[in-house]
């Protein structure tokens, strides 16, 4: 047989696989609560975004999915009286609270090991940095390839755990109203569907965002002032430690002696710097644009991510969750032959893969689709 790498067949191949997935698993897609009040949108395989749709119930949603076979399918976090109309005419009724925690926002050192820039003109590879042109040929036709490793997932989980603790212990949200999902790509979504959040306006959501990020915390805002004596400082620190929320977190983290020494050395400025260092340790690194956006469309649970072929899936046990096992949509067989462009060391269903550049290999179907969706491999057709 003659092996040929045929890129034009790639989109059709992925389309067929997505179609197989949805036909086999359509009953698992239920949509968010009050689906009839949500705007529906989907991404086509020609990369067109179709918005301002509505469905009457989950049956109609499933029919839509099977009819169009979307590359990505979404529903609004907001509720509308007329969800299919243009945004100004929809009739806003309220919105869930939606948080997006993405490994890319965490600026992790492991990015240097696995994220790369490809030159589409000469196929040269560079480590990710602020590059605007290829160091080999000078082309500006570049593509950044971002990957998710075990450390990325673990660090994103830590941010999710911090957010959940704030929600339940400091903001008073009921755990039953909070759902955590793997996004299908590089992070996690947190959705709060209680009536307590549905009436929050954009300004109130921005204030929540400020709280998650610890914005506005400085020595003066906490009651420190110039020329305080040791007794006054000690009394204030002890009181702040008992006040709850950010104040308790900060001064449980910072000893009284450390605060006193910092204030004595550099006054309010140095104390604020000390506080900011503690804020950095405790804040939740989430996407600020998503949290404040009342009209955001969120990927549907059970649907496939267009960039990975992985499932957006609810995390019942965040600590044990492994996206490269639990969010895999496709069986290992039949294996798929691909030509690898460039791939870092991967762990897939507990197995390590070291795939050399420009090699042709047969891979488990789910892993091959993952690489094809990311543009990190070419489909090989046997003729």
C-alpha positions as a Markdown table, in Angstrom:
| # | Residue | x | y | z |
|---|---|---|---|---|
| 1 | Unk | 0.0 | 0.0 | 0.0 |
| 2 | Unk | 1.0 | 3.6 | -0.6 |
| 3 | Unk | 0.7 | 5.9 | 2.4 |
| 4 | Unk | -0.3 | 9.5 | 1.6 |
| 5 | Unk | -0.8 | 12.4 | 3.9 |
| 6 | Unk | -3.9 | 14.1 | 2.6 |
| 7 | Unk | -4.7 | 17.3 | 4.6 |
| 8 | Unk | -8.0 | 18.1 | 2.7 |
| 9 | Unk | -9.5 | 15.0 | 4.2 |
| 10 | Unk | -8.8 | 16.1 | 7.7 |
| 11 | Unk | -11.8 | 18.3 | 8.3 |
| 12 | Unk | -14.1 | 15.6 | 6.8 |
| 13 | Unk | -12.5 | 12.9 | 9.0 |
| 14 | Unk | -13.0 | 15.0 | 12.2 |
| 15 | Unk | -16.5 | 15.8 | 11.2 |
| 16 | Unk | -17.3 | 12.1 | 10.8 |
| 17 | Unk | -15.9 | 11.3 | 14.2 |
| 18 | Unk | -17.8 | 14.1 | 15.9 |
| 19 | Unk | -20.9 | 12.9 | 14.1 |
| 20 | Unk | -20.3 | 9.3 | 15.4 |
| 21 | Unk | -19.9 | 10.6 | 18.9 |
| 22 | Unk | -23.1 | 12.7 | 19.0 |
| 23 | Unk | -25.2 | 9.9 | 17.5 |
| 24 | Unk | -23.9 | 7.5 | 20.1 |
| 25 | Unk | -24.1 | 9.9 | 23.1 |
| 26 | Unk | -26.9 | 12.3 | 22.3 |
| 27 | Unk | -29.0 | 11.1 | 25.3 |
| 28 | Unk | -26.2 | 12.3 | 27.7 |
| 29 | Unk | -26.6 | 15.9 | 26.6 |
| 30 | Unk | -29.3 | 17.5 | 28.7 |
| 31 | Unk | -28.4 | 21.2 | 28.4 |
| 32 | Unk | -28.5 | 23.7 | 31.3 |
| 33 | Unk | -31.6 | 24.4 | 33.4 |
| 34 | Unk | -34.4 | 26.5 | 31.6 |
| 35 | Unk | -33.0 | 25.7 | 28.2 |
| 36 | Unk | -36.0 | 27.3 | 26.6 |
| 37 | Unk | -34.8 | 30.7 | 28.0 |
| 38 | Unk | -31.2 | 30.4 | 26.7 |
| 39 | Unk | -29.5 | 31.6 | 23.6 |
| 40 | Unk | -28.0 | 28.7 | 21.7 |
| 41 | Unk | -25.0 | 29.1 | 19.4 |
| 42 | Unk | -22.7 | 26.7 | 17.6 |
| 43 | Unk | -19.4 | 26.6 | 15.6 |
| 44 | Unk | -19.5 | 25.0 | 12.2 |
| 45 | Unk | -16.8 | 23.0 | 10.5 |
| 46 | Unk | -16.1 | 26.0 | 8.3 |
| 47 | Unk | -15.4 | 28.0 | 11.4 |
| 48 | Unk | -18.5 | 30.1 | 11.2 |
| 49 | Unk | -20.2 | 31.0 | 14.5 |
| 50 | Unk | -24.0 | 30.8 | 14.4 |
| 51 | Unk | -25.8 | 32.6 | 17.2 |
| 52 | Unk | -29.2 | 33.8 | 18.3 |
| 53 | Unk | -30.9 | 30.5 | 18.2 |
| 54 | Unk | -33.4 | 29.0 | 20.7 |
| 55 | Unk | -34.9 | 25.7 | 21.5 |
| 56 | Unk | -38.1 | 24.8 | 23.3 |
| 57 | Unk | -36.7 | 21.8 | 25.2 |
| 58 | Unk | -33.9 | 19.3 | 25.4 |
| 59 | Unk | -35.4 | 17.2 | 22.7 |
| 60 | Unk | -35.2 | 20.1 | 20.3 |
| 61 | Unk | -31.6 | 20.8 | 21.4 |
| 62 | Unk | -30.6 | 17.2 | 20.6 |
| 63 | Unk | -32.3 | 17.4 | 17.2 |
| 64 | Unk | -30.3 | 20.6 | 16.4 |
| 65 | Unk | -27.1 | 18.9 | 17.4 |
| 66 | Unk | -27.7 | 15.9 | 15.2 |
| 67 | Unk | -28.9 | 18.0 | 12.3 |
| 68 | Unk | -25.9 | 20.4 | 12.2 |
| 69 | Unk | -23.1 | 18.3 | 13.8 |
| 70 | Unk | -21.4 | 21.3 | 15.4 |
| 71 | Unk | -17.7 | 21.7 | 15.9 |
| 72 | Unk | -18.6 | 23.4 | 19.2 |
| 73 | Unk | -22.1 | 23.9 | 20.8 |
| 74 | Unk | -22.9 | 26.6 | 23.4 |
| 75 | Unk | -25.7 | 28.0 | 25.5 |
| 76 | Unk | -25.9 | 31.4 | 27.2 |
| 77 | Unk | -25.3 | 31.8 | 30.9 |
| 78 | Unk | -28.1 | 34.4 | 30.8 |
| 79 | Unk | -31.9 | 33.8 | 30.7 |
| 80 | Unk | -34.0 | 35.8 | 28.1 |
| 81 | Unk | -37.6 | 36.2 | 27.4 |
| 82 | Unk | -36.8 | 36.1 | 23.6 |
| 83 | Unk | -33.4 | 34.3 | 23.3 |
| 84 | Unk | -33.5 | 34.1 | 19.5 |
| 85 | Unk | -33.8 | 37.9 | 18.9 |
| 86 | Unk | -30.8 | 40.3 | 18.6 |
| 87 | Unk | -29.1 | 41.1 | 21.9 |
| 88 | Unk | -30.8 | 44.4 | 22.4 |
| 89 | Unk | -34.3 | 42.8 | 22.0 |
| 90 | Unk | -33.8 | 39.5 | 23.9 |
| 91 | Unk | -35.2 | 40.7 | 27.2 |
| 92 | Unk | -32.6 | 40.0 | 29.9 |
| 93 | Unk | -34.1 | 38.0 | 32.8 |
| 94 | Unk | -31.0 | 37.1 | 34.8 |
| 95 | Unk | -27.8 | 35.0 | 34.5 |
| 96 | Unk | -25.9 | 32.3 | 36.2 |
| 97 | Unk | -22.5 | 33.0 | 37.6 |
| 98 | Unk | -19.8 | 31.5 | 35.3 |
| 99 | Unk | -16.1 | 31.3 | 36.1 |
| 100 | Unk | -13.4 | 30.2 | 33.7 |
| 101 | Unk | -10.0 | 29.0 | 35.1 |
| 102 | Unk | -7.6 | 28.3 | 32.3 |
| 103 | Unk | -4.0 | 27.0 | 32.7 |
| 104 | Unk | -2.9 | 29.6 | 30.1 |
| 105 | Unk | -3.8 | 32.3 | 32.7 |
| 106 | Unk | -1.5 | 30.9 | 35.3 |
| 107 | Unk | 1.8 | 31.7 | 33.6 |
| 108 | Unk | 3.3 | 28.4 | 34.6 |
| 109 | Unk | 7.0 | 27.6 | 34.1 |
| 110 | Unk | 6.1 | 24.3 | 32.4 |
| 111 | Unk | 4.9 | 26.3 | 29.4 |
| 112 | Unk | 8.5 | 26.7 | 28.4 |
| 113 | Unk | 8.8 | 22.9 | 28.1 |
| 114 | Unk | 5.7 | 22.3 | 26.0 |
| 115 | Unk | 4.3 | 25.4 | 24.3 |
| 116 | Unk | 5.9 | 26.3 | 20.9 |
| 117 | Unk | 5.6 | 28.6 | 18.0 |
| 118 | Unk | 5.4 | 27.1 | 14.5 |
| 119 | Unk | 6.4 | 28.9 | 11.4 |
| 120 | Unk | 3.8 | 28.0 | 8.7 |
| 121 | Unk | 6.2 | 29.0 | 6.0 |
| 122 | Unk | 9.2 | 26.9 | 6.7 |
| 123 | Unk | 8.1 | 24.6 | 9.6 |
| 124 | Unk | 10.7 | 25.9 | 12.0 |
| 125 | Unk | 9.9 | 25.6 | 15.7 |
| 126 | Unk | 10.7 | 28.2 | 18.4 |
| 127 | Unk | 10.1 | 28.2 | 22.1 |
| 128 | Unk | 7.1 | 30.4 | 23.1 |
| 129 | Unk | 8.1 | 34.0 | 23.6 |
| 130 | Unk | 7.1 | 37.4 | 22.4 |
| 131 | Unk | 8.2 | 36.6 | 18.8 |
| 132 | Unk | 6.6 | 38.3 | 15.8 |
| 133 | Unk | 8.6 | 36.6 | 13.1 |
| 134 | Unk | 10.4 | 33.3 | 12.4 |
| 135 | Unk | 14.1 | 33.2 | 13.4 |
| 136 | Unk | 14.8 | 30.9 | 10.4 |
| 137 | Unk | 13.1 | 32.5 | 7.5 |
| 138 | Unk | 11.7 | 35.8 | 8.8 |
| 139 | Unk | 8.1 | 35.0 | 8.0 |
| 140 | Unk | 5.4 | 36.5 | 10.3 |
| 141 | Unk | 3.0 | 33.6 | 9.4 |
| 142 | Unk | 3.3 | 32.0 | 12.9 |
| 143 | Unk | 1.1 | 29.7 | 14.9 |
| 144 | Unk | 1.3 | 29.2 | 18.7 |
| 145 | Unk | 0.8 | 25.6 | 19.8 |
| 146 | Unk | -0.3 | 25.4 | 23.5 |
| 147 | Unk | -0.3 | 22.1 | 25.4 |
| 148 | Unk | -1.7 | 20.9 | 28.7 |
| 149 | Unk | 0.5 | 18.8 | 30.9 |
| 150 | Unk | -0.2 | 17.2 | 34.3 |
| 151 | Unk | 1.2 | 20.2 | 36.1 |
| 152 | Unk | -1.1 | 22.5 | 34.1 |
| 153 | Unk | -4.1 | 20.4 | 35.2 |
| 154 | Unk | -2.9 | 20.2 | 38.9 |
| 155 | Unk | -2.3 | 24.0 | 39.2 |
| 156 | Unk | -5.7 | 24.7 | 37.6 |
| 157 | Unk | -7.3 | 22.4 | 40.2 |
| 158 | Unk | -5.6 | 24.4 | 42.9 |
| 159 | Unk | -7.3 | 27.6 | 41.6 |
| 160 | Unk | -10.6 | 25.8 | 41.4 |
| 161 | Unk | -10.3 | 24.6 | 45.0 |
| 162 | Unk | -9.5 | 28.2 | 46.1 |
| 163 | Unk | -12.6 | 29.5 | 44.3 |
| 164 | Unk | -14.8 | 26.8 | 45.8 |
| 165 | Unk | -13.6 | 27.7 | 49.3 |
| 166 | Unk | -14.3 | 31.4 | 48.8 |
| 167 | Unk | -17.7 | 30.7 | 47.4 |
| 168 | Unk | -18.8 | 28.4 | 50.2 |
| 169 | Unk | -17.0 | 29.7 | 53.2 |
| 170 | Unk | -16.8 | 33.5 | 52.5 |
| 171 | Unk | -19.7 | 34.2 | 50.1 |
| 172 | Unk | -22.2 | 31.7 | 51.5 |
| 173 | Unk | -23.1 | 29.8 | 48.3 |
| 174 | Unk | -24.6 | 26.4 | 48.7 |
| 175 | Unk | -22.4 | 23.6 | 47.5 |
| 176 | Unk | -25.5 | 22.0 | 45.8 |
| 177 | Unk | -25.8 | 25.1 | 43.5 |
| 178 | Unk | -22.1 | 24.9 | 42.3 |
| 179 | Unk | -21.0 | 22.6 | 39.5 |
| 180 | Unk | -17.4 | 22.2 | 38.3 |
| 181 | Unk | -16.6 | 21.0 | 34.8 |
| 182 | Unk | -13.4 | 20.2 | 32.8 |
| 183 | Unk | -13.7 | 22.7 | 29.9 |
| 184 | Unk | -12.5 | 20.2 | 27.3 |
| 185 | Unk | -9.2 | 22.0 | 26.7 |
| 186 | Unk | -6.9 | 23.7 | 29.2 |
| 187 | Unk | -8.9 | 24.3 | 32.3 |
| 188 | Unk | -12.2 | 24.2 | 34.3 |
| 189 | Unk | -15.5 | 26.0 | 34.4 |
| 190 | Unk | -17.4 | 26.7 | 37.6 |
| 191 | Unk | -21.2 | 27.4 | 37.2 |
| 192 | Unk | -23.4 | 28.7 | 40.0 |
| 193 | Unk | -27.1 | 28.4 | 39.2 |
| 194 | Unk | -28.8 | 29.6 | 42.4 |
| 195 | Unk | -31.4 | 32.3 | 42.4 |
| 196 | Unk | -29.1 | 34.3 | 44.6 |
| 197 | Unk | -26.8 | 35.0 | 41.7 |
| 198 | Unk | -29.3 | 35.3 | 38.8 |
| 199 | Unk | -30.3 | 38.9 | 39.6 |
| 200 | Unk | -26.7 | 40.1 | 40.0 |
| 201 | Unk | -26.0 | 42.9 | 37.5 |
| 202 | Unk | -22.7 | 43.5 | 35.7 |
| 203 | Unk | -21.4 | 45.9 | 38.4 |
| 204 | Unk | -22.1 | 43.4 | 41.2 |
| 205 | Unk | -20.4 | 40.6 | 39.2 |
| 206 | Unk | -17.3 | 42.9 | 38.7 |
| 207 | Unk | -17.3 | 43.4 | 42.5 |
| 208 | Unk | -17.3 | 39.6 | 43.0 |
| 209 | Unk | -14.4 | 39.4 | 40.5 |
| 210 | Unk | -12.5 | 42.0 | 42.6 |
| 211 | Unk | -13.1 | 39.8 | 45.6 |
| 212 | Unk | -11.8 | 36.6 | 43.9 |
| 213 | Unk | -8.7 | 38.6 | 42.7 |
| 214 | Unk | -8.1 | 40.4 | 46.0 |
| 215 | Unk | -8.2 | 43.8 | 44.3 |
| 216 | Unk | -8.0 | 47.0 | 46.3 |
| 217 | Unk | -6.2 | 45.4 | 49.3 |
| 218 | Unk | -3.6 | 47.7 | 50.8 |
| 219 | Unk | -2.4 | 48.8 | 54.2 |
| 220 | Unk | -4.5 | 51.9 | 54.4 |
| 221 | Unk | -7.7 | 50.1 | 53.3 |
| 222 | Unk | -7.2 | 47.7 | 56.2 |
| 223 | Unk | -6.9 | 50.5 | 58.8 |
| 224 | Unk | -3.2 | 51.0 | 59.1 |
| 225 | Unk | -1.9 | 54.6 | 59.2 |
| 226 | Unk | 1.3 | 56.5 | 59.6 |
| 227 | Unk | 3.0 | 56.8 | 63.0 |
| 228 | Unk | 1.2 | 53.8 | 64.7 |
| 229 | Unk | 2.9 | 52.5 | 67.9 |
| 230 | Unk | 3.6 | 48.8 | 68.5 |
| 231 | Unk | 0.5 | 48.4 | 70.8 |
| 232 | Unk | -1.8 | 49.9 | 68.1 |
| 233 | Unk | -0.3 | 47.7 | 65.4 |
| 234 | Unk | -0.6 | 44.6 | 67.5 |
| 235 | Unk | -4.2 | 45.3 | 68.4 |
| 236 | Unk | -5.1 | 45.9 | 64.7 |
| 237 | Unk | -3.5 | 42.8 | 63.5 |
| 238 | Unk | -5.3 | 40.7 | 66.1 |
| 239 | Unk | -8.6 | 42.2 | 65.2 |
| 240 | Unk | -8.1 | 41.8 | 61.5 |
| 241 | Unk | -7.2 | 38.1 | 62.0 |
| 242 | Unk | -10.7 | 37.5 | 63.4 |
| 243 | Unk | -12.6 | 39.6 | 60.9 |
| 244 | Unk | -13.1 | 36.7 | 58.3 |
| 245 | Unk | -12.7 | 36.7 | 54.6 |
| 246 | Unk | -9.5 | 38.2 | 53.1 |
| 247 | Unk | -8.5 | 39.7 | 56.4 |
| 248 | Unk | -8.3 | 36.4 | 58.2 |
| 249 | Unk | -6.5 | 34.8 | 55.2 |
| 250 | Unk | -3.9 | 37.5 | 55.1 |
| 251 | Unk | -3.1 | 37.7 | 58.7 |
| 252 | Unk | -3.2 | 33.9 | 59.2 |
| 253 | Unk | -0.5 | 33.9 | 56.5 |
| 254 | Unk | 1.5 | 36.8 | 58.0 |
| 255 | Unk | 2.8 | 36.6 | 61.5 |
| 256 | Unk | 2.3 | 39.6 | 63.8 |
| 257 | Unk | 6.1 | 39.9 | 64.1 |
| 258 | Unk | 6.6 | 40.0 | 60.3 |
| 259 | Unk | 3.9 | 42.8 | 60.0 |
| 260 | Unk | 5.5 | 44.8 | 62.8 |
| 261 | Unk | 9.0 | 44.5 | 61.3 |
| 262 | Unk | 7.8 | 45.4 | 57.8 |
| 263 | Unk | 5.9 | 48.5 | 59.1 |
| 264 | Unk | 9.0 | 49.6 | 61.1 |
| 265 | Unk | 11.3 | 49.3 | 58.1 |
| 266 | Unk | 9.2 | 50.9 | 55.4 |
| 267 | Unk | 5.9 | 52.1 | 56.8 |
| 268 | Unk | 2.7 | 51.8 | 54.8 |
| 269 | Unk | 4.4 | 51.2 | 51.5 |
| 270 | Unk | 6.4 | 48.2 | 52.6 |
| 271 | Unk | 3.5 | 46.8 | 54.5 |
| 272 | Unk | 1.3 | 47.1 | 51.4 |
| 273 | Unk | 4.0 | 45.2 | 49.4 |
| 274 | Unk | 4.0 | 42.5 | 52.0 |
| 275 | Unk | 0.2 | 42.3 | 51.8 |
| 276 | Unk | 0.2 | 42.1 | 48.1 |
| 277 | Unk | 2.6 | 39.2 | 48.1 |
| 278 | Unk | 0.1 | 37.4 | 50.3 |
| 279 | Unk | -2.7 | 38.3 | 48.0 |
| 280 | Unk | -0.9 | 36.7 | 45.1 |
| 281 | Unk | -0.8 | 33.5 | 47.0 |
| 282 | Unk | -4.5 | 33.5 | 47.9 |
| 283 | Unk | -6.2 | 35.1 | 44.9 |
| 284 | Unk | -8.0 | 33.0 | 42.3 |
| 285 | Unk | -6.4 | 33.3 | 38.9 |
| 286 | Unk | -9.5 | 33.3 | 36.7 |
| 287 | Unk | -10.5 | 34.9 | 33.4 |
| 288 | Unk | -11.8 | 38.3 | 34.4 |
| 289 | Unk | -13.5 | 38.9 | 31.1 |
| 290 | Unk | -15.7 | 35.8 | 31.4 |
| 291 | Unk | -16.9 | 36.4 | 35.0 |
| 292 | Unk | -18.2 | 39.9 | 34.2 |
| 293 | Unk | -19.8 | 39.0 | 30.9 |
| 294 | Unk | -23.6 | 38.7 | 31.3 |
| 295 | Unk | -24.1 | 37.5 | 27.8 |
| 296 | Unk | -21.3 | 34.9 | 27.6 |
| 297 | Unk | -22.0 | 31.6 | 25.8 |
| 298 | Unk | -20.7 | 28.6 | 27.7 |
| 299 | Unk | -19.9 | 25.2 | 26.1 |
| 300 | Unk | -22.5 | 22.6 | 26.7 |
| 301 | Unk | -21.8 | 19.7 | 29.1 |
| 302 | Unk | -21.2 | 16.5 | 27.2 |
| 303 | Unk | -20.2 | 18.3 | 24.0 |
| 304 | Unk | -16.8 | 18.1 | 22.3 |
| 305 | Unk | -14.2 | 20.8 | 22.3 |
| 306 | Unk | -13.3 | 21.8 | 18.7 |
| 307 | Unk | -9.5 | 22.2 | 19.6 |
| 308 | Unk | -9.1 | 18.8 | 21.3 |
| 309 | Unk | -12.0 | 16.4 | 20.7 |
| 310 | Unk | -12.2 | 16.0 | 24.4 |
| 311 | Unk | -15.6 | 16.2 | 26.3 |
| 312 | Unk | -16.7 | 19.0 | 28.5 |
| 313 | Unk | -17.4 | 16.9 | 31.5 |
| 314 | Unk | -18.6 | 17.4 | 35.1 |
| 315 | Unk | -15.9 | 16.7 | 37.7 |
| 316 | Unk | -17.5 | 14.7 | 40.6 |
| 317 | Unk | -14.1 | 14.3 | 42.3 |
| 318 | Unk | -11.8 | 17.2 | 41.4 |
| 319 | Unk | -8.8 | 15.7 | 43.3 |
| 320 | Unk | -8.8 | 12.5 | 41.3 |
| 321 | Unk | -10.0 | 13.8 | 38.0 |
| 322 | Unk | -7.7 | 13.1 | 35.0 |
| 323 | Unk | -8.9 | 14.7 | 31.8 |
| 324 | Unk | -6.8 | 12.5 | 29.6 |
| 325 | Unk | -8.7 | 9.5 | 30.9 |
| 326 | Unk | -12.2 | 10.7 | 31.9 |
| 327 | Unk | -12.8 | 13.2 | 29.2 |
| 328 | Unk | -11.7 | 11.0 | 26.3 |
| 329 | Unk | -14.6 | 10.7 | 23.9 |
| 330 | Unk | -13.4 | 7.9 | 21.6 |
| 331 | Unk | -12.4 | 4.3 | 22.0 |
| 332 | Unk | -8.8 | 3.3 | 21.4 |
| 333 | Unk | -9.8 | 1.1 | 18.4 |
| 334 | Unk | -9.7 | 1.4 | 15.5 |
| 335 | Unk | -6.3 | 3.0 | 15.7 |
| 336 | Unk | -5.6 | 5.9 | 13.4 |
| 337 | Unk | -2.4 | 6.5 | 11.3 |
| 338 | Unk | -1.0 | 10.0 | 11.5 |
| 339 | Unk | 2.1 | 11.9 | 10.7 |
| 340 | Unk | 3.4 | 13.8 | 13.7 |
| 341 | Unk | 4.4 | 17.4 | 13.2 |
| 342 | Unk | 5.7 | 18.1 | 16.7 |
| 343 | Unk | 4.4 | 16.9 | 20.0 |
| 344 | Unk | 5.9 | 17.2 | 23.5 |
| 345 | Unk | 5.9 | 14.2 | 25.8 |
| 346 | Unk | 2.2 | 13.2 | 26.3 |
| 347 | Unk | 0.4 | 11.1 | 28.9 |
| 348 | Unk | -2.8 | 9.6 | 27.6 |
| 349 | Unk | -4.9 | 7.2 | 29.6 |
| 350 | Unk | -2.0 | 6.6 | 32.0 |
| 351 | Unk | 0.5 | 5.8 | 29.2 |
| 352 | Unk | 3.5 | 8.0 | 28.2 |
| 353 | Unk | 3.9 | 8.8 | 24.5 |
| 354 | Unk | 7.2 | 10.2 | 23.0 |
| 355 | Unk | 6.5 | 10.9 | 19.4 |
| 356 | Unk | 9.3 | 12.0 | 17.2 |
| 357 | Unk | 8.8 | 14.8 | 14.7 |
| 358 | Unk | 7.8 | 13.8 | 11.1 |
| 359 | Unk | 7.2 | 10.1 | 12.0 |
| 360 | Unk | 4.2 | 8.1 | 10.9 |
| 361 | Unk | 2.6 | 6.2 | 13.7 |
| 362 | Unk | -0.7 | 4.4 | 14.5 |
| 363 | Unk | -2.2 | 5.8 | 17.7 |
| 364 | Unk | -5.3 | 5.1 | 19.8 |
| 365 | Unk | -8.2 | 6.8 | 18.1 |
| 366 | Unk | -8.9 | 9.4 | 20.8 |
| 367 | Unk | -5.2 | 10.5 | 21.0 |
| 368 | Unk | -5.0 | 10.7 | 17.2 |
| 369 | Unk | -8.1 | 12.9 | 17.1 |
| 370 | Unk | -6.6 | 15.1 | 19.9 |
| 371 | Unk | -3.5 | 15.7 | 17.8 |
| 372 | Unk | -5.4 | 16.3 | 14.6 |
| 373 | Unk | -7.7 | 18.8 | 16.3 |
| 374 | Unk | -4.7 | 20.6 | 17.6 |
| 375 | Unk | -3.0 | 20.7 | 14.2 |
| 376 | Unk | -0.1 | 18.8 | 15.6 |
| 377 | Unk | -0.4 | 15.9 | 13.2 |
| 378 | Unk | -1.6 | 15.1 | 9.7 |
| 379 | Unk | -4.0 | 12.4 | 8.8 |
| 380 | Unk | -2.4 | 9.6 | 6.8 |
| 381 | Unk | -4.6 | 7.8 | 4.2 |
| 382 | Unk | -3.7 | 4.3 | 3.0 |
| 383 | Unk | -4.2 | 3.8 | -0.7 |
